[in-house]
């Protein structure tokens, strides 16, 4: 089964502009572990990110456990950042994943997302970005492969 | 002293031995004590959730993590 996401728009042109402006964003429910209640958050899918990240303020608000500190190379030098562990529910996919999330500072006035889901997240999914239609697709490989056979 | 300093020092002091016997596995360390080794992240995460709840604890993969990462900036509207 392929799940389709896209910004709420009246037509493909509006969706296209919204997706181009905001990026591929998912609605997720974040929590410290599966035993805790969740908090609604926004997550941006970023194929350019080698790690998954969370805004430090959001991590503290959620009470995520710190499991490491890592050195991040910035333009002004090296900085030490916490690494958190947490659970993300993606209601539209009806899945829950555990992961490590690098703390990052969300800069700017309007916060449009709290998580950045990079290649560690995408390593378990098939992801497509349909710019002209303003739609993104996310699927688990097992769901696709059961429908496809290849002959030599 | 920053949080997890003792755990990170413990990891560094034992890293060579870890690589010999547990390359690619995940290790949990609390203080100077090795809690356990785990074949995958999910198994290690379950242990952290069940045993530590809100207590900081070191969870690190052995042998595969770079020393530094490029900086990440969130975009804004």
Backbone of each chain as ProteinMPNN parsed JSONL, in Angstrom:
{"seq_chain_A": "XXXXXXXXXXXXXXXXXXXXXXXXXXXXXXXXXXXXXXXXXXXXXXXXXXXXXXXXXXXXXXXXXXXXXXXXXXXXXXXXXXXXXXXXXXXXXXXXXXXXXXXXXXXXXXXXXXXXXXXXXXXXXXXXXXXXXXXXXXXXXXXXXXXXXXXX", "coords_chain_A": {"N_chain_A": [[0.843, -1.19, 0.0], [0.577, 2.169, -0.851], [1.069, 5.236, 0.656], [-0.236, 8.409, 0.365], [0.771, 11.731, 0.583], [0.221, 15.187, 0.94], [0.244, 18.76, 0.736], [-2.582, 20.519, 1.999], [-4.541, 21.589, -0.458], [-6.421, 23.278, -2.979], [-6.136, 22.641, -5.618], [-3.835, 21.132, -7.987], [-1.971, 23.057, -8.659], [-1.918, 24.819, -6.491], [-1.162, 23.036, -4.5], [1.334, 22.364, -5.464], [2.77, 24.777, -5.188], [2.637, 25.108, -2.428], [3.956, 22.827, -1.495], [6.453, 23.263, -2.602], [7.2, 25.531, -1.199], [7.013, 24.851, 1.588], [8.104, 22.311, 1.772], [8.448, 18.657, 1.95], [6.375, 17.647, 4.313], [5.441, 15.812, 7.186], [2.752, 14.837, 9.337], [3.272, 13.958, 12.619], [3.3, 12.035, 15.677], [4.928, 12.594, 18.57], [6.848, 11.084, 21.21], [8.394, 10.263, 24.385], [8.661, 7.511, 24.92], [6.917, 4.463, 24.103], [5.188, 4.241, 26.205], [4.308, 6.666, 27.004], [2.161, 9.565, 26.644], [1.539, 11.242, 23.545], [2.753, 14.04, 21.557], [1.57, 16.26, 19.176], [3.382, 16.853, 16.233], [5.364, 18.352, 13.59], [7.147, 17.028, 10.829], [9.886, 17.279, 8.712], [10.85, 15.801, 5.702], [14.068, 15.08, 4.625], [16.263, 14.454, 2.248], [18.888, 15.125, 2.118], [20.024, 15.005, 4.594], [22.16, 13.379, 6.826], [21.563, 12.422, 9.267], [18.837, 11.985, 11.634], [16.983, 14.648, 13.051], [15.987, 16.741, 15.842], [14.303, 19.584, 17.096], [15.858, 21.266, 19.745], [14.422, 22.56, 21.816], [11.909, 21.381, 21.564], [12.551, 18.747, 22.128], [13.259, 18.92, 24.818], [10.823, 19.724, 25.874], [9.301, 17.471, 25.391], [10.582, 15.723, 27.016], [12.57, 13.898, 26.263], [14.932, 11.214, 26.436], [18.39, 11.681, 26.863], [20.926, 10.194, 25.014], [23.483, 10.374, 24.087], [26.301, 12.483, 23.265], [27.34, 14.476, 20.571], [29.823, 15.694, 18.278], [29.374, 18.44, 16.279], [30.164, 19.842, 13.191], [30.428, 23.146, 12.464], [30.172, 26.31, 10.668], [31.431, 28.139, 12.267], [33.023, 26.657, 13.854], [33.483, 23.793, 16.047], [30.733, 22.277, 17.671], [29.09, 20.923, 20.544], [26.493, 18.656, 20.704], [23.418, 17.368, 22.043], [22.198, 13.98, 21.746], [19.153, 12.445, 21.306], [16.802, 9.884, 22.313], [13.789, 8.563, 21.049], [10.273, 8.097, 20.285], [8.374, 7.95, 17.336], [5.187, 8.255, 16.106], [3.479, 7.683, 13.107], [0.582, 8.522, 12.076], [-0.818, 8.401, 9.617], [0.413, 6.357, 8.277], [0.101, 4.369, 10.002], [2.147, 3.407, 11.672], [4.831, 2.978, 14.049], [7.901, 4.22, 15.081], [11.121, 3.784, 16.579], [13.892, 5.84, 17.342], [17.093, 7.554, 17.028], [17.75, 10.953, 17.606], [19.284, 13.868, 16.593], [20.053, 16.753, 18.408], [19.092, 20.013, 17.445], [19.142, 23.522, 16.685], [16.29, 25.323, 16.232], [15.886, 27.875, 14.143], [14.684, 31.212, 13.546], [11.458, 32.819, 13.033], [8.851, 31.719, 12.633], [7.946, 28.537, 13.412], [7.831, 25.825, 11.467], [8.249, 23.155, 11.404], [9.319, 20.467, 13.549], [10.853, 18.243, 13.579], [13.459, 16.752, 11.666], [13.685, 14.518, 9.205], [15.999, 12.406, 8.088], [18.249, 10.467, 6.032], [18.579, 8.108, 7.661], [15.952, 7.589, 8.508], [14.673, 7.35, 6.011], [15.833, 5.066, 5.043], [14.28, 2.891, 5.497], [12.101, 3.142, 3.904], [10.258, 3.653, 0.816], [10.361, 6.485, -1.088], [8.794, 9.099, -2.803], [8.764, 12.136, -4.663], [6.585, 14.267, -5.973], [6.731, 16.912, -7.649], [5.318, 18.54, -9.672], [2.607, 17.825, -9.23], [2.404, 18.346, -6.567], [2.627, 16.44, -4.533], [3.614, 13.84, -2.259], [4.838, 10.514, -1.884], [4.912, 7.755, 0.322], [6.108, 4.648, 1.237], [6.227, 1.316, 2.598], [8.702, -1.057, 1.792], [8.011, -3.821, 1.743], [5.336, -3.819, 1.28], [5.16, -3.028, -1.316], [6.699, -4.86, -2.803], [5.328, -7.225, -2.697], [3.511, -7.039, -4.655], [4.829, -7.136, -7.002], [6.623, -8.83, -9.522], [9.594, -10.103, -11.031], [10.797, -11.127, -14.14], [13.372, -12.978, -15.789]], "CA_chain_A": [[0.0, 0.0, 0.0], [1.303, 3.431, -0.911], [0.355, 6.32, 1.301], [-0.007, 9.658, -0.343], [0.684, 12.915, 1.412], [0.365, 16.417, 0.18], [-0.33, 19.912, 1.42], [-3.999, 20.749, 1.72], [-4.697, 22.619, -1.477], [-7.627, 23.049, -3.769], [-5.779, 22.04, -6.892], [-2.434, 20.735, -8.051], [-1.113, 24.246, -8.706], [-1.748, 25.313, -5.129], [-0.356, 22.037, -3.784], [2.704, 22.478, -5.964], [3.402, 25.945, -4.586], [2.777, 24.873, -0.989], [5.017, 21.836, -1.293], [7.73, 23.908, -2.924], [7.518, 26.496, -0.146], [7.17, 24.239, 2.915], [8.831, 21.05, 1.726], [7.645, 17.472, 2.279], [6.172, 17.622, 5.767], [4.522, 14.799, 7.7], [2.215, 14.973, 10.687], [3.718, 12.842, 13.456], [3.053, 12.143, 17.112], [6.217, 12.312, 19.2], [6.789, 10.761, 22.627], [9.656, 9.737, 24.903], [8.618, 6.076, 24.659], [5.546, 4.068, 23.784], [4.367, 4.278, 27.416], [3.903, 8.038, 27.282], [1.265, 10.221, 25.698], [2.301, 11.919, 22.507], [2.549, 15.447, 21.243], [1.523, 16.437, 17.729], [4.521, 17.594, 15.702], [5.576, 18.328, 12.149], [8.46, 16.493, 10.486], [10.289, 17.522, 7.322], [11.709, 14.774, 5.102], [15.234, 15.732, 4.031], [17.173, 13.437, 1.706], [20.265, 15.592, 2.254], [20.489, 14.907, 5.979], [22.714, 12.061, 7.147], [21.018, 12.013, 10.565], [17.539, 12.544, 11.987], [17.176, 15.731, 14.022], [14.834, 17.323, 16.53], [14.546, 20.881, 17.719], [16.218, 21.05, 21.154], [13.331, 22.992, 22.692], [10.849, 20.369, 21.499], [13.057, 17.562, 22.827], [13.153, 19.172, 26.265], [9.397, 19.756, 26.196], [8.831, 16.078, 25.368], [11.291, 14.95, 28.037], [13.289, 12.787, 25.641], [16.151, 10.776, 27.108], [19.654, 11.927, 26.153], [21.688, 8.944, 24.949], [24.856, 10.607, 23.632], [26.642, 13.83, 22.8], [28.139, 14.382, 19.366], [30.464, 16.915, 17.811], [28.86, 18.916, 15.0], [31.053, 20.807, 12.554], [29.711, 24.304, 11.918], [31.047, 27.294, 10.023], [32.189, 28.867, 13.293], [33.802, 25.726, 14.671], [32.809, 22.576, 16.478], [29.838, 22.415, 18.811], [28.65, 19.651, 21.105], [25.033, 18.636, 20.726], [22.871, 16.115, 22.584], [21.456, 13.046, 20.898], [18.013, 11.946, 22.073], [16.078, 8.72, 21.808], [12.365, 8.812, 21.164], [9.357, 7.329, 19.439], [7.516, 8.728, 16.44], [4.054, 7.599, 15.456], [3.004, 8.333, 11.887], [-0.785, 8.004, 12.017], [-1.275, 8.099, 8.248], [1.004, 5.076, 7.882], [-0.201, 3.421, 11.084], [3.376, 2.795, 12.147], [5.543, 3.627, 15.136], [9.321, 3.915, 14.967], [12.04, 4.302, 17.585], [15.082, 6.328, 16.67], [17.921, 8.559, 17.683], [17.529, 12.25, 16.983], [20.303, 14.838, 16.975], [19.514, 18.043, 18.798], [19.441, 21.135, 16.576], [18.449, 24.746, 17.063], [15.336, 25.815, 15.241], [16.069, 29.324, 14.089], [13.658, 31.92, 12.789], [10.282, 33.287, 13.758], [7.737, 30.776, 12.557], [8.406, 27.156, 13.382], [6.897, 25.032, 10.671], [8.451, 21.742, 11.725], [10.103, 20.211, 14.757], [11.754, 17.135, 13.276], [14.019, 16.63, 10.326], [13.875, 13.082, 8.996], [17.014, 12.233, 7.059], [18.406, 9.164, 5.396], [18.298, 6.957, 8.548], [14.517, 7.335, 8.425], [14.306, 6.926, 4.659], [16.412, 3.763, 4.713], [13.243, 1.865, 5.64], [10.922, 3.507, 3.108], [10.353, 4.138, -0.557], [9.86, 7.854, -1.017], [8.796, 9.818, -4.077], [8.398, 13.549, -4.569], [5.953, 14.665, -7.225], [6.665, 18.367, -7.619], [4.244, 19.147, -10.488], [1.29, 17.601, -8.618], [2.448, 18.752, -5.164], [2.299, 15.239, -3.753], [4.686, 12.911, -1.959], [4.405, 9.162, -1.548], [5.773, 7.05, 1.254], [5.639, 3.262, 1.307], [7.132, 0.297, 3.12], [9.071, -1.917, 0.661], [7.314, -5.105, 1.742], [4.009, -3.613, 0.712], [5.3, -2.882, -2.767], [7.288, -6.023, -3.447], [4.382, -8.309, -2.792], [2.703, -6.84, -5.85], [5.704, -7.049, -8.17], [7.541, -9.932, -9.796], [10.507, -9.803, -12.134], [11.242, -12.292, -14.909], [14.641, -12.748, -16.486]], "C_chain_A": [[0.882, 1.245, 0.0], [0.457, 4.514, -0.256], [0.751, 7.638, 0.667], [-0.201, 10.832, 0.596], [0.786, 14.136, 0.506], [-0.247, 17.563, 0.946], [-1.795, 20.078, 1.044], [-4.141, 21.902, 0.731], [-5.897, 22.296, -2.33], [-7.31, 22.412, -5.11], [-4.275, 21.774, -6.92], [-1.496, 21.943, -8.064], [-0.851, 24.777, -7.3], [-0.905, 24.347, -4.303], [1.117, 22.155, -4.181], [3.436, 23.636, -5.282], [3.628, 25.747, -3.091], [3.899, 23.889, -0.698], [6.384, 22.448, -1.565], [8.159, 24.845, -1.804], [7.848, 25.814, 1.18], [8.05, 23.0, 2.919], [7.926, 19.89, 2.093], [7.534, 17.28, 3.785], [5.122, 16.579, 6.138], [3.976, 15.238, 9.057], [2.629, 13.743, 11.476], [3.285, 13.095, 14.896], [4.326, 11.681, 17.816], [6.027, 12.029, 20.681], [8.119, 10.18, 23.087], [9.772, 8.222, 24.734], [7.157, 5.707, 24.444], [4.619, 4.122, 24.994], [3.774, 5.662, 27.679], [2.904, 8.546, 26.242], [2.095, 11.028, 24.714], [1.933, 13.376, 22.346], [2.572, 15.584, 19.721], [2.663, 17.333, 17.248], [4.52, 17.517, 14.178], [6.998, 17.834, 11.881], [8.724, 16.724, 9.004], [11.18, 16.38, 6.844], [12.83, 15.47, 4.34], [16.219, 14.68, 3.547], [18.632, 13.854, 1.849], [20.836, 15.433, 3.64], [20.966, 13.486, 6.288], [22.233, 11.553, 8.501], [19.599, 12.559, 10.701], [17.74, 13.571, 13.09], [15.854, 16.13, 14.673], [15.237, 18.679, 17.077], [14.793, 20.664, 19.216], [15.103, 21.457, 22.119], [12.217, 21.957, 22.729], [11.282, 19.099, 22.248], [12.931, 17.723, 24.34], [11.692, 19.159, 26.7], [8.826, 18.339, 26.273], [9.462, 15.246, 26.476], [12.022, 13.747, 27.464], [14.573, 12.472, 26.415], [17.364, 11.119, 26.241], [20.47, 10.637, 26.193], [23.122, 9.148, 24.451], [25.052, 12.108, 23.425], [27.548, 13.669, 21.605], [28.716, 15.749, 18.994], [29.925, 17.249, 16.417], [29.817, 19.976, 14.451], [30.229, 21.942, 11.974], [30.712, 25.275, 11.302], [31.923, 28.007, 11.044], [33.001, 27.936, 14.191], [32.986, 24.516, 15.075], [31.931, 22.853, 17.691], [29.373, 21.025, 19.26], [27.128, 19.672, 21.21], [24.529, 17.323, 21.312], [22.209, 15.267, 21.515], [20.374, 12.427, 21.778], [17.516, 10.634, 21.481], [14.589, 9.001, 22.007], [11.568, 7.959, 20.19], [8.535, 8.296, 18.598], [6.41, 7.839, 15.905], [3.713, 8.393, 14.198], [1.608, 7.799, 11.622], [-1.233, 7.612, 10.61], [-0.721, 6.773, 7.733], [0.684, 3.971, 8.876], [1.049, 2.661, 11.518], [3.962, 3.629, 13.284], [7.008, 3.24, 15.025], [10.086, 4.503, 16.144], [13.286, 4.775, 16.852], [15.891, 7.259, 17.522], [17.83, 9.853, 16.884], [18.557, 13.246, 17.516], [19.644, 16.172, 17.301], [19.989, 19.137, 17.854], [18.646, 22.353, 17.028], [17.558, 25.196, 15.917], [15.403, 27.333, 15.241], [14.943, 29.966, 13.269], [12.434, 32.223, 13.637], [9.189, 32.225, 13.78], [8.257, 29.35, 12.437], [7.408, 26.309, 12.604], [7.133, 23.539, 10.829], [9.423, 21.605, 12.889], [11.121, 19.099, 14.554], [12.273, 17.275, 11.864], [14.358, 15.149, 10.15], [14.793, 12.866, 7.801], [17.081, 10.802, 6.555], [18.252, 7.98, 6.347], [16.813, 6.582, 8.542], [14.156, 6.75, 7.072], [14.851, 5.557, 4.286], [15.384, 2.637, 4.83], [12.029, 2.116, 4.741], [11.283, 3.728, 1.639], [9.649, 5.486, -0.581], [9.89, 8.482, -2.407], [8.228, 11.217, -3.892], [7.865, 13.982, -5.925], [5.725, 16.18, -7.193], [5.512, 18.957, -8.414], [2.854, 18.969, -9.874], [1.253, 18.046, -7.155], [2.13, 17.622, -4.215], [3.572, 14.461, -3.44], [4.099, 11.572, -1.56], [5.421, 8.519, -0.627], [5.224, 5.633, 1.379], [6.68, 2.376, 1.954], [7.446, -0.659, 1.974], [8.272, -3.216, 0.603], [5.939, -4.987, 1.099], [4.04, -3.505, -0.803], [5.705, -4.209, -3.402], [6.315, -7.188, -3.565], [3.534, -8.209, -4.06], [3.524, -6.944, -7.13], [6.557, -8.3, -8.315], [8.382, -9.562, -11.003], [10.896, -11.108, -12.829], [12.549, -11.954, -15.608], [14.399, -12.579, -17.982]], "O_chain_A": [[1.829, 1.341, 0.78], [-0.72, 4.684, -0.577], [1.931, 7.927, 0.466], [-1.199, 10.92, 1.311], [1.381, 14.081, -0.57], [-1.172, 17.356, 1.732], [-2.192, 19.809, -0.09], [-3.882, 23.057, 1.071], [-6.334, 21.147, -2.387], [-8.149, 21.709, -5.674], [-3.545, 22.141, -6.0], [-0.378, 21.878, -7.554], [0.274, 25.137, -6.955], [-0.054, 24.76, -3.515], [2.015, 22.058, -3.345], [4.58, 23.491, -4.853], [4.655, 26.152, -2.546], [4.692, 24.086, 0.223], [7.349, 22.184, -0.848], [9.346, 24.944, -1.494], [8.841, 26.152, 1.824], [8.669, 22.67, 3.931], [6.78, 20.09, 2.497], [8.467, 16.816, 4.441], [4.07, 16.472, 5.507], [4.656, 15.922, 9.822], [2.37, 12.615, 11.057], [2.951, 14.216, 15.277], [4.747, 10.533, 17.677], [5.176, 12.629, 21.337], [8.887, 9.664, 22.275], [10.851, 7.708, 24.441], [6.269, 6.547, 24.587], [3.4, 4.055, 24.84], [2.85, 5.807, 28.48], [2.817, 8.032, 25.127], [3.214, 11.444, 25.018], [0.956, 13.872, 22.908], [3.482, 15.084, 19.06], [2.884, 18.421, 17.779], [3.788, 16.736, 13.57], [7.932, 18.174, 12.607], [7.893, 16.406, 8.153], [12.156, 16.033, 7.509], [12.577, 16.344, 3.511], [16.932, 14.08, 4.351], [19.525, 13.018, 1.713], [22.019, 15.698, 3.852], [20.253, 12.515, 6.037], [22.462, 10.395, 8.849], [19.204, 13.476, 9.981], [18.581, 13.381, 13.97], [14.771, 15.894, 14.139], [16.384, 18.886, 17.474], [14.028, 19.961, 19.878], [14.866, 20.782, 23.121], [11.647, 21.683, 23.785], [10.471, 18.459, 22.918], [12.549, 16.792, 25.048], [11.362, 18.644, 27.769], [7.976, 18.047, 27.114], [8.943, 14.189, 26.836], [12.09, 12.696, 28.101], [15.209, 13.365, 26.975], [17.362, 10.876, 25.034], [20.682, 10.057, 27.258], [23.895, 8.191, 24.398], [24.098, 12.885, 23.413], [28.438, 12.818, 21.612], [28.176, 16.797, 19.345], [30.012, 16.437, 15.496], [30.223, 20.891, 15.168], [29.412, 21.718, 11.08], [31.925, 25.091, 11.399], [33.033, 28.432, 10.723], [33.597, 28.378, 15.173], [31.925, 24.25, 14.51], [32.327, 23.564, 18.614], [29.279, 20.091, 18.463], [26.553, 20.616, 21.751], [25.142, 16.276, 21.103], [21.722, 15.779, 20.507], [20.659, 11.94, 22.872], [17.769, 10.315, 20.319], [14.185, 9.599, 23.004], [12.122, 7.208, 19.387], [8.064, 9.323, 19.087], [6.674, 6.79, 15.318], [3.663, 9.623, 14.223], [1.455, 6.741, 11.011], [-1.938, 6.62, 10.429], [-1.316, 6.142, 6.859], [0.956, 2.795, 8.632], [1.023, 1.445, 11.706], [3.64, 4.804, 13.456], [7.328, 2.06, 14.888], [9.75, 5.575, 16.646], [13.689, 4.178, 15.854], [15.459, 7.701, 18.587], [17.833, 9.845, 15.653], [18.684, 13.442, 18.725], [18.787, 16.655, 16.561], [21.168, 19.182, 17.502], [17.606, 22.225, 17.674], [18.011, 25.416, 14.794], [15.026, 27.988, 16.212], [14.338, 29.324, 12.41], [12.399, 31.909, 14.827], [8.67, 31.881, 14.843], [8.93, 29.006, 11.465], [6.275, 26.107, 13.041], [6.292, 22.737, 10.423], [10.227, 22.493, 13.17], [12.124, 19.02, 15.264], [11.616, 17.838, 10.988], [15.207, 14.604, 10.855], [14.416, 13.112, 6.655], [16.119, 10.039, 6.637], [17.828, 6.915, 5.898], [16.464, 5.401, 8.566], [13.419, 5.768, 6.992], [14.387, 4.946, 3.323], [15.605, 1.543, 4.31], [11.042, 1.384, 4.812], [12.439, 3.954, 1.282], [8.502, 5.615, -0.155], [10.901, 8.403, -3.106], [7.336, 11.446, -3.076], [8.608, 14.052, -6.904], [4.673, 16.659, -6.768], [4.785, 19.801, -7.89], [2.013, 19.861, -9.983], [0.175, 18.117, -6.564], [1.446, 17.816, -3.21], [4.498, 14.421, -4.25], [3.016, 11.494, -0.979], [6.629, 8.712, -0.772], [4.029, 5.437, 1.6], [7.877, 2.65, 1.871], [6.533, -1.043, 1.243], [7.897, -3.661, -0.482], [5.446, -5.919, 0.463], [3.073, -3.845, -1.485], [5.131, -4.63, -4.406], [6.467, -8.041, -4.439], [2.916, -9.187, -4.481], [2.973, -6.85, -8.226], [7.146, -8.773, -7.343], [7.949, -8.813, -11.878], [11.278, -12.077, -12.173], [12.802, -10.805, -15.97], [15.347, -12.376, -18.741]]}, "seq_chain_B": "XXXXXXXXXXXXXXXXXXXXXXXXXXXXXXXXXXXXXXXXXXXXXXXXXXXXXXXXXXXXXXXXXXXXXXXXXXXXX", "coords_chain_B": {"N_chain_B": [[31.36, 19.615, 34.337], [30.132, 17.912, 31.583], [26.991, 16.251, 30.818], [26.897, 12.696, 30.707], [29.628, 12.399, 30.475], [31.246, 10.615, 31.927], [30.318, 8.181, 30.978], [30.951, 8.378, 28.267], [33.729, 8.558, 28.421], [34.214, 6.009, 29.425], [33.362, 4.466, 27.26], [35.266, 5.235, 25.315], [37.624, 4.325, 26.48], [37.296, 1.611, 26.297], [36.875, 1.092, 23.679], [38.507, -0.094, 21.659], [38.551, -2.781, 22.411], [35.829, -3.319, 22.291], [35.416, -3.076, 19.519], [36.74, -5.275, 18.564], [35.191, -7.442, 19.37], [32.5, -6.793, 19.141], [31.759, -5.408, 16.847], [29.776, -3.154, 15.073], [27.584, -3.606, 16.633], [25.274, -2.352, 19.164], [25.872, -0.573, 22.14], [25.086, -0.185, 25.561], [25.855, 2.021, 28.127], [26.179, 2.844, 31.504], [27.402, 5.106, 33.717], [30.441, 3.728, 34.658], [29.795, 1.263, 33.897], [29.101, -1.417, 31.735], [26.11, -2.041, 30.34], [25.013, -3.708, 28.403], [25.253, -5.458, 25.208], [23.859, -5.106, 21.95], [22.292, -6.439, 19.086], [20.847, -4.934, 17.269], [19.48, -1.605, 16.763], [16.832, -1.292, 17.665], [16.437, -3.268, 19.642], [18.221, -2.383, 21.581], [17.133, 0.116, 22.1], [14.652, -0.587, 23.205], [15.532, -1.628, 25.62], [16.611, 0.64, 26.843], [14.284, 2.199, 27.096], [12.805, 0.598, 28.872], [14.4, 0.271, 31.158], [15.562, 2.69, 31.894], [14.032, 4.949, 31.419], [13.761, 8.04, 32.149], [16.337, 8.685, 32.641], [19.512, 9.86, 31.68], [21.615, 7.976, 29.535], [24.312, 6.266, 28.002], [24.046, 5.349, 24.664], [25.354, 3.798, 22.014], [26.549, 3.056, 18.724], [28.958, 0.634, 17.793], [31.899, 1.329, 16.219], [31.034, 2.434, 13.767], [30.423, 5.124, 13.616], [31.053, 8.445, 12.574], [33.573, 10.858, 13.625], [32.819, 13.528, 13.657], [29.931, 15.468, 12.662], [28.304, 17.072, 9.88], [27.019, 20.414, 10.172], [23.594, 21.09, 10.985], [20.948, 22.949, 9.892], [17.78, 24.218, 10.534], [15.301, 25.133, 8.247], [13.23, 28.028, 7.808], [9.938, 29.431, 7.713]], "CA_chain_B": [[31.434, 18.385, 33.52], [28.871, 17.743, 30.854], [26.307, 14.981, 31.035], [27.397, 11.49, 30.028], [31.089, 12.425, 30.323], [31.815, 9.374, 32.451], [29.943, 7.103, 30.059], [31.73, 8.533, 27.03], [35.106, 8.16, 28.763], [34.223, 4.537, 29.525], [33.298, 3.944, 25.895], [36.55, 5.471, 24.638], [38.663, 3.463, 27.067], [37.047, 0.212, 25.936], [36.446, 1.057, 22.275], [39.286, -1.067, 20.887], [38.057, -4.124, 22.754], [34.47, -3.41, 21.739], [35.497, -3.284, 18.062], [37.202, -6.649, 18.301], [34.194, -8.474, 19.674], [31.1, -6.367, 18.975], [31.706, -4.422, 15.769], [28.457, -2.957, 14.482], [26.514, -3.738, 17.629], [24.967, -1.18, 19.983], [26.216, -0.8, 23.538], [24.531, 0.733, 26.563], [26.776, 2.224, 29.247], [25.747, 3.758, 32.569], [28.6, 5.305, 34.535], [31.525, 2.942, 34.067], [29.287, -0.108, 33.754], [28.503, -1.805, 30.455], [24.818, -2.691, 30.605], [24.851, -4.828, 27.481], [25.44, -5.27, 23.768], [22.624, -5.425, 21.243], [22.543, -6.636, 17.651], [20.229, -3.866, 16.479], [19.099, -0.42, 17.525], [15.524, -1.442, 18.288], [16.593, -4.041, 20.873], [18.869, -1.498, 22.553], [16.167, 1.16, 22.456], [13.669, -1.185, 24.119], [16.174, -1.742, 26.938], [16.688, 1.998, 27.404], [12.931, 2.606, 27.489], [12.3, -0.191, 30.0], [15.233, 0.316, 32.361], [16.099, 4.002, 32.259], [12.902, 5.884, 31.336], [14.127, 9.449, 31.957], [17.733, 8.855, 33.044], [20.471, 9.828, 30.562], [22.451, 6.781, 29.474], [24.972, 6.258, 26.694], [23.687, 4.303, 23.7], [26.195, 4.145, 20.856], [26.949, 1.945, 17.87], [30.404, 0.418, 17.876], [32.737, 1.241, 15.031], [30.51, 2.959, 12.514], [30.029, 6.526, 13.685], [32.144, 9.386, 12.342], [33.938, 11.697, 14.774], [32.012, 14.746, 13.628], [28.863, 15.521, 11.67], [28.092, 18.42, 9.365], [26.001, 21.157, 10.894], [22.237, 21.02, 10.461], [20.143, 24.135, 10.158], [16.388, 24.133, 10.132], [14.807, 26.273, 7.468], [12.062, 28.667, 8.395], [8.95, 29.916, 6.735]], "C_chain_B": [[30.08, 18.156, 32.847], [28.271, 16.373, 31.137], [26.909, 13.879, 30.175], [28.918, 11.481, 29.839], [31.714, 11.11, 30.798], [31.533, 8.211, 31.51], [30.766, 7.167, 28.77], [33.19, 8.161, 27.271], [35.222, 6.635, 28.843], [34.209, 3.914, 28.138], [34.653, 4.071, 25.202], [37.627, 4.531, 25.167], [38.507, 2.003, 26.648], [36.777, 0.035, 24.435], [37.192, 0.01, 21.457], [38.794, -2.492, 21.148], [36.649, -4.344, 22.209], [34.523, -3.756, 20.252], [35.916, -4.706, 17.727], [36.075, -7.674, 18.43], [32.76, -8.084, 19.34], [30.946, -5.323, 17.867], [30.299, -4.359, 15.152], [27.3, -3.088, 15.451], [26.331, -2.416, 18.379], [25.27, -1.521, 21.43], [25.539, 0.255, 24.408], [25.513, 0.801, 27.721], [26.148, 3.207, 30.226], [26.901, 3.896, 33.555], [29.765, 4.585, 33.885], [31.104, 1.496, 33.84], [28.677, -0.337, 32.367], [27.23, -2.605, 30.743], [24.604, -3.878, 29.674], [25.126, -4.438, 26.041], [24.195, -5.772, 23.044], [22.889, -5.461, 19.743], [21.947, -5.518, 16.805], [19.744, -2.741, 17.39], [17.794, -0.624, 18.286], [15.619, -2.198, 19.617], [17.229, -3.178, 21.963], [17.905, -0.422, 23.031], [15.127, 0.621, 23.439], [14.238, -1.291, 25.523], [16.281, -0.375, 27.622], [15.313, 2.43, 27.916], [12.473, 1.877, 28.754], [13.088, 0.044, 31.276], [15.634, 1.72, 32.804], [15.061, 5.122, 32.178], [13.312, 7.331, 31.11], [15.593, 9.722, 32.293], [18.658, 8.838, 31.833], [21.383, 8.607, 30.655], [23.086, 6.767, 28.087], [24.513, 5.062, 25.869], [24.407, 4.639, 22.407], [26.497, 2.888, 20.048], [28.464, 1.852, 17.822], [31.015, 0.371, 16.473], [32.254, 1.912, 13.78], [30.17, 4.444, 12.526], [31.219, 7.437, 13.44], [32.406, 10.248, 13.579], [33.105, 12.963, 14.83], [30.952, 14.642, 12.536], [28.764, 16.94, 11.126], [26.951, 19.104, 10.108], [24.646, 21.052, 10.204], [21.498, 22.292, 10.84], [18.724, 23.888, 9.695], [16.028, 25.358, 9.309], [13.601, 26.87, 8.174], [11.141, 29.178, 7.309], [9.311, 31.316, 6.29]], "O_chain_B": [[29.031, 18.206, 33.488], [28.944, 15.464, 31.625], [27.367, 14.118, 29.058], [29.44, 10.634, 29.114], [32.604, 10.565, 30.144], [32.395, 7.365, 31.273], [31.217, 6.145, 28.253], [33.818, 7.523, 26.425], [36.205, 6.052, 28.386], [34.941, 2.962, 27.864], [35.129, 3.123, 24.578], [38.438, 4.008, 24.404], [39.479, 1.247, 26.646], [36.481, -1.073, 23.987], [36.586, -0.696, 20.65], [38.643, -3.294, 20.227], [36.323, -5.428, 21.724], [33.778, -4.614, 19.778], [35.489, -5.266, 16.718], [36.023, -8.651, 17.684], [31.889, -8.951, 19.263], [30.083, -4.448, 17.956], [29.724, -5.377, 14.768], [26.168, -2.725, 15.131], [27.131, -1.49, 18.242], [24.966, -2.619, 21.895], [25.438, 1.424, 24.035], [25.951, -0.227, 28.237], [25.65, 4.262, 29.835], [27.327, 2.912, 34.158], [30.054, 4.794, 32.707], [31.939, 0.618, 33.621], [27.85, 0.445, 31.897], [27.276, -3.695, 31.312], [24.086, -4.917, 30.083], [25.221, -3.26, 25.7], [23.559, -6.736, 23.469], [23.613, -4.624, 19.204], [22.477, -5.19, 15.743], [19.618, -2.902, 18.604], [17.663, -0.178, 19.426], [14.972, -1.826, 20.596], [16.826, -3.236, 23.124], [17.865, -0.089, 24.216], [14.767, 1.304, 24.398], [13.528, -1.075, 26.505], [16.067, -0.256, 28.828], [15.188, 2.957, 29.021], [11.824, 2.475, 29.612], [12.517, 0.02, 32.366], [16.004, 1.922, 33.96], [15.227, 6.153, 32.829], [13.222, 7.816, 29.982], [16.04, 10.867, 32.234], [18.605, 7.902, 31.035], [21.86, 8.257, 31.734], [22.473, 7.203, 27.114], [24.582, 3.917, 26.316], [24.107, 5.65, 21.772], [26.676, 1.803, 20.601], [29.161, 2.866, 17.811], [30.696, -0.497, 15.661], [32.994, 1.965, 12.798], [29.671, 4.966, 11.529], [32.283, 7.236, 14.026], [31.559, 10.35, 14.466], [32.727, 13.423, 15.907], [31.064, 13.835, 11.613], [29.098, 17.901, 11.82], [26.036, 18.449, 10.607], [24.571, 20.938, 8.98], [21.446, 22.653, 12.016], [18.499, 23.404, 8.586], [16.409, 26.48, 9.642], [13.025, 26.237, 9.059], [11.526, 29.332, 6.15], [8.607, 31.904, 5.469]]}, "name": "protein", "num_of_chains": 2, "seq": "XXXXXXXXXXXXXXXXXXXXXXXXXXXXXXXXXXXXXXXXXXXXXXXXXXXXXXXXXXXXXXXXXXXXXXXXXXXXXXXXXXXXXXXXXXXXXXXXXXXXXXXXXXXXXXXXXXXXXXXXXXXXXXXXXXXXXXXXXXXXXXXXXXXXXXXXXXXXXXXXXXXXXXXXXXXXXXXXXXXXXXXXXXXXXXXXXXXXXXXXXXXXXXXXXXXXXXXXXXXXXXXXXXXXX"}
